[in-house]
Structures are given as C-alpha cells and as structure tokens.
Amino acid sequence: MTQVTLILEPSVALFYTRIAQAAGVSLEQVLSDALFKLAGELSLEALQPG
C-alpha cells in the first residue's frame, strides 16, 4: 500500500473523527473508505456517455 498525507481543515477533520468514533474504527479507515467510494462514483460517472 502507498501511504498518503492529507491536510484537512479542522472542521472536516472533526467531522470525520466523529464518524470514526461512532463507527468504532480509525479516522484513517473512514477517510480511506470515503475516498474509495468517491473514486468509484467518479469512475462510473466518467463512463457515462454524453
């Protein structure tokens, strides 16, 4: 795996930290899952004709 450093606005970091705490997972896992989902959505959008 490749390690990446992200710089987040404090409010964004707090938002995702609260999600991580509620889900019982790490902040890194929440961010990874969110980015993976976004990549999938953007890929599907890019494949749409027109």
BABALUM-910955 format. One record per residue: residue number from 1; residue in one letter; x, y, z of N, C-alpha, C in turn. Coordinates in Angstrom, 1 decimal. Layout:
BEGIN
   seq   type      n_u      n_v      n_w     ca_u     ca_v     ca_w      c_u      c_v      c_w
   NUM      a        X        Y        Z        X        Y        Z        X        Y        Z
...
//
This chain:
BEGIN
   seq   type      n_u      n_v      n_w     ca_u     ca_v     ca_w      c_u      c_v      c_w
     1      m      0.8     -1.2      0.0      0.0      0.0      0.0      0.9      1.2      0.0
     2      t      0.3      2.3     -0.5      1.0      3.6     -0.5      0.5      4.5      0.6
     3      q      1.4      5.1      1.3      1.0      6.0      2.4      0.8      7.4      1.8
     4      v     -0.2      8.1      2.2     -0.5      9.4      1.7     -0.8     10.3      2.9
     5      t     -0.3     11.6      2.8     -0.6     12.5      3.9     -1.6     13.5      3.4
     6      l     -2.7     13.7      4.2     -3.7     14.6      3.8     -3.7     15.8      4.8
     7      i     -4.0     17.0      4.3     -4.1     18.2      5.1     -5.6     18.5      5.1
     8      l     -6.3     18.5      6.3     -7.7     18.7      6.3     -8.0     20.0      7.1
     9      e     -9.0     20.7      6.7     -9.5     21.8      7.5     -9.9     21.2      8.9
    10      p     -9.8     22.0     10.0    -10.1     21.4     11.3    -11.6     20.9     11.4
    11      s    -12.5     21.6     10.7    -13.9     21.2     10.8    -14.1     19.9     10.1
    12      v    -13.4     19.7      9.0    -13.5     18.4      8.2    -12.9     17.3      9.0
    13      a    -11.8     17.5      9.7    -11.1     16.5     10.5    -12.0     16.2     11.7
    14      l    -12.7     17.1     12.3    -13.6     16.9     13.4    -14.8     16.0     12.9
    15      f    -15.3     16.4     11.8    -16.5     15.7     11.2    -16.2     14.2     11.0
    16      y    -15.0     13.9     10.3    -14.7     12.5     10.1    -14.2     11.8     11.3
    17      t    -13.6     12.5     12.3    -13.3     11.9     13.6    -14.5     11.5     14.3
    18      r    -15.5     12.3     14.3    -16.8     11.9     15.0    -17.4     10.7     14.3
    19      i    -17.4     10.6     13.0    -17.9      9.4     12.3    -17.1      8.2     12.7
    20      a    -15.8      8.3     12.7    -14.9      7.2     13.1    -15.2      6.7     14.5
    21      q    -15.4      7.6     15.4    -15.7      7.3     16.8    -17.0      6.6     16.9
    22      a    -18.0      7.1     16.2    -19.3      6.5     16.2    -19.3      5.1     15.6
    23      a    -18.5      4.9     14.6    -18.4      3.6     13.9    -17.4      2.6     14.6
    24      g    -16.6      3.1     15.5    -15.7      2.3     16.2    -14.5      1.9     15.3
    25      v    -14.1      2.7     14.4    -13.0      2.5     13.5    -12.0      3.7     13.5
    26      s    -10.9      3.6     12.9     -9.9      4.7     12.9    -10.3      5.7     11.9
    27      l     -9.8      6.9     12.2    -10.0      8.0     11.3     -9.5      7.7      9.9
    28      e     -8.3      7.0      9.9     -7.7      6.7      8.6     -8.6      5.7      7.8
    29      q     -9.3      4.8      8.5    -10.2      3.9      7.8    -11.4      4.6      7.2
    30      v    -11.9      5.5      8.0    -13.1      6.3      7.5    -12.7      7.1      6.2
    31      l    -11.6      7.8      6.3    -11.1      8.6      5.1    -10.8      7.7      3.9
    32      s    -10.2      6.5      4.2     -9.9      5.6      3.1    -11.2      5.1      2.4
    33      d    -12.1      4.7      3.2    -13.4      4.3      2.7    -14.1      5.3      1.9
    34      a    -14.1      6.6      2.5    -14.8      7.7      1.8    -14.1      8.0      0.4
    35      l    -12.8      8.0      0.4    -12.1      8.2     -0.9    -12.3      7.1     -1.9
    36      f    -12.3      5.9     -1.4    -12.6      4.7     -2.3    -14.0      4.8     -2.9
    37      k    -15.0      5.1     -2.1    -16.3      5.3     -2.6    -16.4      6.4     -3.6
    38      l    -15.8      7.5     -3.3    -15.8      8.7     -4.3    -15.1      8.3     -5.6
    39      a    -14.0      7.6     -5.5    -13.3      7.2     -6.7    -14.2      6.3     -7.6
    40      g    -15.0      5.4     -6.9    -15.9      4.5     -7.7    -17.0      5.3     -8.3
    41      e    -17.6      6.3     -7.6    -18.6      7.1     -8.2    -18.1      7.9     -9.3
    42      l    -17.0      8.5     -9.2    -16.4      9.3    -10.3    -16.1      8.5    -11.5
    43      s    -15.6      7.2    -11.3    -15.3      6.3    -12.4    -16.6      6.0    -13.2
    44      l    -17.7      5.7    -12.4    -18.9      5.4    -13.1    -19.5      6.6    -13.9
    45      e    -19.3      7.7    -13.3    -19.8      9.0    -14.0    -18.9      9.2    -15.2
    46      a    -17.7      8.9    -15.2    -16.8      9.1    -16.4    -17.1      8.2    -17.5
    47      l    -17.7      7.0    -17.1    -18.1      6.0    -18.2    -19.4      6.3    -18.8
    48      q    -20.2      7.2    -18.3    -21.5      7.5    -18.8    -21.3      8.3    -20.2
    49      p    -22.1      7.9    -21.2    -22.0      8.5    -22.5    -22.6     10.0    -22.4
    50      g    -22.0     10.8    -23.2    -22.5     12.1    -23.4    -22.1     13.2    -22.4
//
